[in-house]
Amino acid sequence: MFNIERWQEIFETISKNKLRTALTGLSVSSGIFILIILLGVAEGLRKGTKKQFEKDIPTKLYFGGRFTGKEYKGLNPNRKIRLNLEDYQNINKQFEDDLQYRTANIKRYGAQTSYKDKNGVYILFGVMPDHMQLENAYLIAGRFLSEKDLETRAKVVVLGTRIIADIFGGDHKKAIGKFLTINEIKYTVIGVTEDNGGEREDTYMFTPHSTMTHLYNSPNNAGSFQFTVNPEEDYDIALAKADKFGELVVDNLKKAHNIHPEDDKAINFFNALEGGKDIYMVNVGMKIFFWGIGILTLLSGIVGVSNIMIIIVKERTKEIGIRKALGAQPKSIVSMILHESIFITTLFGFIGLFLALGILEFLGPKIETDFIISPTVDFNVAISTVIMLVFAGAFAGYLPARRASKIKPIIALRDE
């Protein structure tokens, strides 16, 4: 029940000890402020680490056809397995809810490329719109392939930065909209990409998968498949999920192409996640490190609150003795001290919280370095830290309050 007298008493005590209350509040608000800022920096570091060290998306799963190693149903070994678009569509349909990005990928080596008096030999890929995300590439100019390009078999091409340097003198903007001849077929340049995987990837050219299969008279040829499954925070769960997906897809492909169930040579399956544990562990380690520092800082504030409440109890010993002599119950003494402790931690905790959130909201989007990108913190996590702080504040006030409730009136009244 709301007790106006109790709150008047709390405010009166605070007003009499403004400096002490301010210093106590500063330790609490600085603790929560530092914790929230550290959590935001940890998230920014996670984004930056992902950008720096993920040369290819670590959850990428690759499927390709090879040669069979066993005889099966009267079919000889050493058959070349060619994956087709029906295989690709079946996988997409069966695992639609589990997939994040997807593409079929067909390529032609030695593609003769020319523009005016400039020419070169590169690799031409027929891909789908998700390919750029799967290869962890990003646009330098123009745009990447779209679903409409795929549907209309558009003769458009996206070039790597090395090709731009060779053919267009490094001028990205100059290349957009120009007609480039590849294997005697004219394509319109619509975009320029740069890949984090290295210089080799910057010599690739990308055209819609449907365009390439149509122009080279291989309408049902899918080439290889690449997928990413929806990400998981826990590495072991993510790995198990990816392995299970790969196992099911390989089994389905074996059935579709009459491959012996125990033939491990016919389908090439590669799970890039198996090499991505270091990235997961770095991110987990950073979270633990920053949470540890933040909580220790917060605990120092709570210890400060506890010490202040001990001092308050000491200063009010005679008052507490009088209350008990007049019949005050121990629980009312505990309640009085706890109210003050919780009020101080809650008030200054929210001050520190909103100050930290305001700084992250204002400055976070403007921060983008090699290893820290847009530091942010989840609002639910932030509120949870304040709730944790309130409970900690209650605990910090409980011990002095319990001690105060056990003071004998006669001893308290003699206190100077």
N, C-alpha and C positions, 0 to 999 in steps of 0.2 A: 504494500500500500504506500502511496506517495505521502511522505511526511514533510510538510513545509518547514517545521521547526528544525528537522535534521539537516535540511539543505541550507537553511539560514545559518546554522551552526558551522557547516562546512565552509561556506563562503566567508564567514566571519574569521575562521581560523586561517583561511588562505590570505585574506586581506591583512591580517596581522603579521604574516610572514611572506610578504610578496617576493623578496629576493630568494628565499629558500625554495619557495614554490616554483619560481621561474627557473632556477638552476636544476631542480628536479625534473621539471617539464622539458627543459632543454636536453637533458640526458636521454629522456624517453623519445622525444620527437626526433633527435639526431639519430638514435638507434634505428627507428623505423625508416627514417629518410635514407640512411646509408644502406639498409637492407634492400629497399625497393630499387634504389639506384643500381646496386650491385646485381640484382636480378635482371634489371633491364640491360645492363652491360653484358651479362652472361648470355642473354638472348641475342644481342647484337653480335657477340663473338661467335655464337653458334651459326648465325647466318654467314658471317665472314669466313669462318673455317670451312663451311660447306662450299662456298664459292671458290676458295683458294685450293682446297685439296681434293675436291671431287672432279677429277679429270673427265670422268664419265659418271652418269648417275649410278650410285652404287646398288640400286635395286633393279637394274636392268637385267632382263632375261632374254637370251638369244637362242633361236631355234633355226637350224639349217639342215638341208639334206646332204647326205654323203653317200657312200657305197655300202650296200648290204654285206654282212660278213657271214651269213648263214643261208643255207637253202631253206625254202619254206613254201609249202603248198605247190610243189613242182616248179617253183621259180628258182633259177640259179643264183648263187651269190655274186657279188660284185655288180649288182644292179645299181644304177645311179638313181637316187631318190630326188625327185623334183617336187618341191612343195608348191601347191597351187592356191589360187584365191579362195576356193571353196574351203580349204583347210583353214585359211586365215579367218574367214567369215564364221566358221563353226566355233573357233576358239573365242572370238569376240562375243558370239551369242551365248556360249556356255558359261563364260566367266565375266560377263559384262559388269557385275557389281564389284568384282575384285580388281579390275584393271584401272590404272591411272592414265598412262600414255600407251600408244600402240602404233606400229607402222609395219608395213611390208617393205622390203628393201631389195631392189634389183639393180645391178650395176654392169657397166661396160668399161673395160679398160681401154686405154689408148684412144680416147675420143679426140679426134682432130678438131681443134678449136681456132677460129680466126675472126679478126675484126680489122677491116681495112688491111694495112700492111703488117699487122701484128698477128702472131699465131703461136700455138703451143699444143702440147698433148697432155690431157688430164684424164681423170676418172669421172664418168657421168653416172649419177645415181638416180634411179626412179624411186621416190619415197612418198610418204603421206604427210599431212600437216603436222602431226605430233613429232616428226623426226627431230626437229630443232631442240625440243625439250629432252628427248631421249639422248641426244649427243651433247647436252649441256653447252650448246652454242648460243650465241646471241647476235642480234641484228646490229649491223653498223650503219646500214642505209636501206631505204625501201621497206619491203615486206617479205614474209616467207610465203610458202605455198598455202593455198586455202582449199576448203572443201569444194568451192565452185571450180577452181582450177582442176581438181581431181575429176569432178563430174563432167566437165566440158572438154577434157583432154587438152587443156590449153598448152600451147607451145611457149611456155615461160621457163625461165631458169634463174636460180639463185647461185651466186658465185662466192667462193672463198676469197679472203683478202689477198692471198698470193697470186691468184689469177688476175685480180684487179691490178696488182702491181705490174704483172707481166704484160697484160693486154691494154690496160687503160692508164698506165703510168701512175697508179696509186690513187687516182681521183675517183672516190666512191660515187659521188653525186653525178659525175660525168657518165658513169656506166649505166645508171638507171634509165630505162626506156630505150636503150640502144639495141639493135639487132645483132646477135652473135650467131655465127655459123658453127654448128657442131655436127660433124659427120655429114656435111652437105645439107643440113636442115637448119633453117633459121629459127632462132628463139629470141624472145624479148627478155631482156634482163630486168628483173623486178626487185631484186634485193641483193644485199651483200652481208655475209655472215663471218663471224670470227669464232673459232672453236678453242676451248680451253685445253683440248687434248694435245695441241702442238702444231708445228708447221705443216706436217703432212696433211692434217685434216683441213688446212686452209687452201689446199689445191683441189678440193672437191667441188663438183657442180651438181645441183639438185634440180630435178624436173619432176612433175607429177608422175606417180607410178603408172597411172592409166595411160598417160601420153607416151611413155617409154614402151610399154608393152604393145600399144597399138602401132607405133611407128616401126618397131622392130619385129612385128608379126609374131608376137608371143602373148596373145590375149589372156591366157589362163596361168601364165607363169608368175608366181609370187616372189620367187627368190628366197629370201630369208625373212624371218619375223623377229621383231624386237618388241618387248613389252616391259612395263613397270607395274608392279602391284601396288595397291594403296599402302602408303608408308605406315610403319609401326614405330613407337618410341623405344620398345625393347628389342635389342638386337637378336636374341635367341628366338623370340616370337616371329620377327620379320624373316629370319633365315628359314625357320620351319615352314612358314607360310609360302615363301618363294619356292622351296624345295618341293612342297606338296603340289603346288601349281605346276611346276616343271614336270613332275612325275606323271600327273594326269594328262598333260598335253602330249608328252612323249608317247604314252600308252595309246592315246587316241590317234596319233599320227601313224603309229605302227599298224593299228587295225585298218586305217584308211588306205595304207599303201602295201598291205600284205607283207609285213615284215615280221620275222620271228620274234616272239615276245622276249626272248633272251638275247636278241641281237643288239648289242650296245654300240655298234659302229654306224648303223644306218642313219640315225638322227643325232645331229650335233646340238647338244644343250649346254649352254654356259650360263652360270649364275654369278653375275658380277658382285652380288651381295657377299659372297664368301670372302672376297678381298676387302670388304668395306668395314670390317669390325673396328679397325683403328679409328675411323671417323666417328663411329658410334661411341667408342670408349672416350675419345677426346671430349665430345659433347657432354657425356655423363660426368666425366671428371670435372669439367668446368662448372657444371651445375652444383656438384657436391662442394667444390671449393668455395664458390661464391655464397652458397647457402650457409656454409660453415662460418665464413667471416661475418656475414650479416647477422646470424643468430648470436654469435659471440658478442658482437657490438650491441645487439638488442639486450642480451643478458646483462651487460655492464650497466645499461640503463635501468633494468629491473632491480639489480643490486643497489643502485643509487636510490630507487624508490624505497626499497626495504630499509636502507640505512636512515633515510629521512623519517620513515614511519617510526623507527626505533627512537629517534631523537624526539619526535612529536610525543610519543608515549611517555618518554622520560620527563619532558617538560610539563605534561598534563597529569603526572602521577597523583598530585594532591587533588586535582579536579576529579580524577577517576575514583579516588578514595572517598570523596564526598558523595559522589553518585552512588557508590556501593553502600555507603552508610545510610543513605536515604532509601535504599531498597532496590537499586538498579540491578537487573539480572545480568549475569556474565554474557549472555548472548546479545544483550543490547549494547554492551561495551564493545564486543567483537564487531557488531554491525556498524557502530559509529566509526571505528577505525577503518573497516573495509570500505565503507562508502567513500571516504576521503581518498583512499588509495586507488580504488577503481575509477573514481571521477578524474583524478589527475592523469592516470595512464591512458584512459580513453580519450580525454580531451586533447592531450598533447600528442597521442598516437595518431589521431586523425589529422592534426595539423601537419605532422611529419609526412603522413601518407599523401595528402592532397598536394603538398609542396613538391614531393618527389614526382607524383603523377603529372603535375603541371609542367615540370621541367622536361620530363620525358616526352610529353605530348608536344611541347613547343620545339625542343631542340632535337629530339630523336630522329624525325624525318630528315633533318639537315645533316646528320652525321653519316658519312659513307667513306670509310677508309678501306685499306686492304684487308683488315681483319675485324673491323667492327662496322656493321651495317644496321642502321635504323634501330637502335636499342629501344625495346618496348617491354612492358610487363602485362601479363594477363590481369584484368581487373578482379576476377574471382580470387586469384592468388593473392593479390594485394589486400583484399578485404579479409582473407583468411589469416594473413599475418597480423592484422589489427585485432581480430578475434583472439588469436593466440596471445597477443600482447595483453589484452584485457584479463584473460585467465591468469597470465603470469603476474599481472599487477595485483590481482586478487590474492594470489599465493604470497606475493611479496608483502602484502599488508596483513595477511592472516597470522603469521608468526608473531609479529609485535602485538597484534590485537589479542591473540590467545594469551600472551604473557601478561598483557594489561588486565585481562579478565580474571587472572588468578591472584592479582595483588590484594593482600588483606587490607581492609579499610584502615586499621589502626596504624599499620606500617606506612601506608600511603599518606596519611594525615601528618605523619612526623617528617615526611620528605621536605627538604629545603630546595 
